[in-house]
Amino acid sequence: MTRGMNLHRLQCLDSDGDTKRDRLAKVEAALGESKALKQARRALESTQSLVKKWALRQRDLELESRGLTNRIVRAEQRLYSGAVKNPKELADQQAKIASLKRRRQKLEDDLLEAMIEREEAETARTQAQTHLDETQTRWSAQQAALMAEREVLQEQLVEIEQTRSALLPSIEASDLATYQSLRRRKGGLAVVQVRDGAWCGGCGVLMSPSVKWQLRQDGAVCCDNCERFIVSPP
């Protein structure tokens, strides 16, 4: 390989490595639980809390209603047993029974509302579980694909580094130092190919005759404008 070909090859390897490292960083950032999965899990937990809330409310109301019914039954048995003969006591007993029945009616209305709320919460929970299952399935497939891609990228980066290490001894120390400096200052692009035989492929400036002559002689030359290495295409 000529001087220019070596430098261009190094640039290609480094650019390819930059691209793959950037992609690897994105892949690794995407590994782990996704926002969608976390939201689906929180939605399920929310509906589960609602189901529990209304189930407890229903149970409490049923127990209270059952207790009132027992009290009403006992009060009516006493009323109609003949044990109460005093008119005022009879009136008080009837009023008590009427009050208990009003309370029980209110409890039954509340119980019906609790049953409806519980049923709606259970429906929402079922839907949330289905959504979570679907999201989990998609996420698992995506994670598997990302892990496979990560492995490929890591292998490719190792190969690039090995090829690069083998190439470096063929590049002069001064050229390598200039190349590394340009890479830092020029956004990673230190070596470009001449365009249409006369133009810098980096900044687009027309090359002077002396620069073109030097390119033909050395296989690589630095642009007077952007300072990048200009090399001839293979």
Legacy VTK file of the C-alpha trace (Angstrom):
# vtk DataFile Version 3.0
C-alpha trace
ASCII
DATASET POLYDATA
POINTS 234 float
0.000 0.000 0.000
1.121 3.594 -0.687
1.233 6.304 1.926
-2.127 7.656 0.815
-3.753 4.231 0.704
-2.533 3.473 4.230
-3.903 6.730 5.580
-7.217 6.273 3.777
-7.514 2.724 5.066
-6.856 3.939 8.615
-9.535 6.601 8.196
-12.047 4.029 6.931
-11.326 1.737 9.857
-11.646 4.552 12.398
-14.833 5.930 10.808
-16.333 2.461 10.771
-15.303 2.004 14.395
-16.855 5.356 15.343
-20.137 4.370 13.714
-20.197 0.990 15.389
-19.297 2.419 18.820
-22.080 4.974 18.507
-24.538 2.238 17.608
-23.244 0.027 20.424
-23.831 2.832 22.922
-27.426 3.191 21.687
-27.976 -0.565 21.844
-26.668 -0.769 25.404
-28.818 2.219 26.411
-31.876 0.433 25.001
-31.199 -2.749 26.971
-33.279 -3.120 30.111
-36.902 -2.343 30.831
-38.475 0.072 28.387
-40.674 3.006 29.310
-43.655 1.275 27.692
-43.113 -1.856 29.780
-42.848 0.126 33.017
-46.015 2.050 32.177
-47.893 -1.172 31.378
-46.808 -2.687 34.684
-47.848 0.419 36.626
-51.224 0.403 34.868
-51.801 -3.199 35.932
-50.765 -2.450 39.516
-53.192 0.486 39.570
-56.118 -1.663 38.425
-55.178 -4.381 40.900
-55.331 -1.813 43.707
-58.779 -0.738 42.555
-60.022 -4.322 42.464
-58.745 -4.877 45.993
-60.279 -1.609 47.201
-63.747 -2.390 45.859
-63.604 -6.053 46.879
-62.919 -4.979 50.476
-65.645 -2.355 50.271
-68.111 -4.948 48.981
-67.192 -7.407 51.731
-67.583 -4.776 54.450
-70.966 -3.677 53.121
-72.176 -7.273 52.841
-71.170 -7.948 56.445
-72.835 -4.767 57.663
-75.983 -5.492 55.668
-76.115 -9.026 57.012
-75.776 -7.702 60.548
-78.634 -5.232 60.003
-80.825 -7.952 58.549
-80.266 -10.075 61.655
-81.136 -7.121 63.875
-84.315 -6.465 61.863
-85.340 -10.118 62.113
-84.845 -10.131 65.889
-86.680 -6.824 66.298
-89.641 -8.037 64.221
-89.783 -11.314 66.110
-89.992 -9.407 69.378
-92.592 -7.024 67.937
-94.880 -9.770 66.747
-94.295 -12.178 69.610
-96.677 -10.352 71.868
-94.006 -9.726 74.422
-94.299 -5.963 73.894
-97.677 -4.645 75.054
-97.030 -1.032 75.999
-98.234 1.223 73.112
-95.236 3.571 73.418
-92.817 0.652 73.454
-94.602 -0.825 70.447
-94.292 2.474 68.582
-90.613 2.741 69.502
-90.008 -0.821 68.275
-91.726 -0.106 64.972
-89.720 3.098 64.528
-86.542 1.195 65.283
-87.388 -1.422 62.677
-88.201 1.246 60.094
-84.884 3.004 60.806
-82.946 -0.265 60.476
-84.643 -0.985 57.156
-83.770 2.496 55.834
-80.161 1.938 56.819
-80.194 -1.461 55.147
-81.630 0.035 51.949
-78.849 2.617 51.898
-76.307 -0.163 52.436
-77.814 -2.171 49.594
-77.534 0.858 47.294
-73.923 1.327 48.349
-73.320 -2.396 47.893
-74.684 -2.310 44.345
-72.376 0.607 43.545
-69.398 -1.271 45.016
-70.229 -4.374 42.966
-70.426 -2.311 39.775
-67.133 -0.551 40.558
-65.478 -3.875 41.315
-66.714 -5.391 38.070
-65.407 -2.414 36.089
-62.075 -2.599 37.916
-61.782 -6.318 37.163
-62.465 -5.635 33.476
-59.806 -2.925 33.487
-57.403 -5.296 35.239
-57.966 -7.961 32.583
-57.317 -5.432 29.834
-54.208 -4.132 31.619
-52.894 -7.677 32.031
-53.409 -8.376 28.329
-51.638 -5.150 27.421
-48.752 -5.977 29.765
-48.433 -9.476 28.312
-48.324 -8.095 24.762
-45.840 -5.397 25.738
-43.690 -7.965 27.538
-43.658 -10.217 24.468
-42.590 -7.360 22.177
-39.995 -6.162 24.688
-38.510 -9.652 25.072
-38.171 -9.980 21.295
-36.560 -6.538 21.059
-34.153 -7.350 23.895
-33.103 -10.581 22.211
-32.470 -8.705 18.955
-30.517 -5.973 20.753
-28.340 -8.474 22.614
-27.601 -10.296 19.363
-26.717 -6.987 17.693
-24.510 -6.021 20.632
-22.566 -9.252 20.311
-22.048 -8.704 16.570
-20.940 -5.099 17.102
-18.487 -6.106 19.819
-16.984 -8.755 17.540
-16.731 -6.281 14.661
-15.012 -3.718 16.871
-12.460 -6.317 17.938
-11.784 -7.119 14.271
-11.435 -3.421 13.427
-8.994 -2.919 16.281
-6.938 -5.928 15.202
-6.816 -4.722 11.585
-5.950 -1.214 12.740
-3.143 -2.445 14.975
-1.678 -4.387 12.046
-1.883 -1.302 9.809
-0.269 1.247 12.164
3.361 0.110 11.708
3.078 0.947 8.005
2.240 4.589 8.723
4.998 7.077 9.501
5.009 8.425 13.038
4.728 12.036 11.837
1.752 11.203 9.605
0.091 9.313 12.441
0.539 12.216 14.849
-0.902 14.642 12.291
-3.755 12.233 11.576
-4.642 11.902 15.243
-4.558 15.676 15.725
-6.803 16.185 12.699
-9.225 13.549 13.922
-9.656 15.473 17.162
-10.057 18.844 15.454
-12.057 17.845 12.380
-14.893 15.812 13.823
-13.165 12.515 13.212
-12.516 13.077 9.493
-8.780 13.494 8.909
-8.361 11.901 5.466
-10.420 12.628 2.347
-10.154 11.653 -1.303
-9.538 14.160 -4.068
-12.731 14.951 -5.958
-12.764 15.181 -9.741
-8.972 15.247 -9.714
-8.773 18.819 -8.437
-10.967 19.455 -5.410
-10.520 18.681 -1.714
-13.078 16.075 -0.706
-13.303 17.627 2.759
-13.832 21.361 2.290
-14.389 21.510 -1.501
-11.600 24.001 -2.143
-9.786 23.821 -5.503
-6.301 22.404 -5.101
-3.373 24.513 -6.349
-1.072 23.044 -9.032
1.705 22.598 -6.475
-0.604 20.668 -4.129
-1.768 18.431 -6.995
1.870 17.796 -7.967
2.756 16.894 -4.376
-0.246 14.529 -4.234
1.004 12.707 -7.315
4.493 12.484 -5.877
3.701 11.461 -2.267
0.288 9.824 -2.529
-1.006 12.166 0.180
-0.957 15.919 0.814
-2.489 18.277 3.341
-5.155 20.686 2.102
-4.085 24.335 2.245
-7.553 25.258 3.495
-8.885 22.593 5.892
-5.508 20.913 6.584
-6.924 17.404 6.083
-4.923 14.742 4.276
-6.007 14.495 0.653
-5.359 11.131 -1.035
-6.040 9.804 -4.514
-8.905 7.303 -4.904
-7.802 3.693 -5.335
LINES 1 235
234 0 1 2 3 4 5 6 7 8 9 10 11 12 13 14 15 16 17 18 19 20 21 22 23 24 25 26 27 28 29 30 31 32 33 34 35 36 37 38 39 40 41 42 43 44 45 46 47 48 49 50 51 52 53 54 55 56 57 58 59 60 61 62 63 64 65 66 67 68 69 70 71 72 73 74 75 76 77 78 79 80 81 82 83 84 85 86 87 88 89 90 91 92 93 94 95 96 97 98 99 100 101 102 103 104 105 106 107 108 109 110 111 112 113 114 115 116 117 118 119 120 121 122 123 124 125 126 127 128 129 130 131 132 133 134 135 136 137 138 139 140 141 142 143 144 145 146 147 148 149 150 151 152 153 154 155 156 157 158 159 160 161 162 163 164 165 166 167 168 169 170 171 172 173 174 175 176 177 178 179 180 181 182 183 184 185 186 187 188 189 190 191 192 193 194 195 196 197 198 199 200 201 202 203 204 205 206 207 208 209 210 211 212 213 214 215 216 217 218 219 220 221 222 223 224 225 226 227 228 229 230 231 232 233
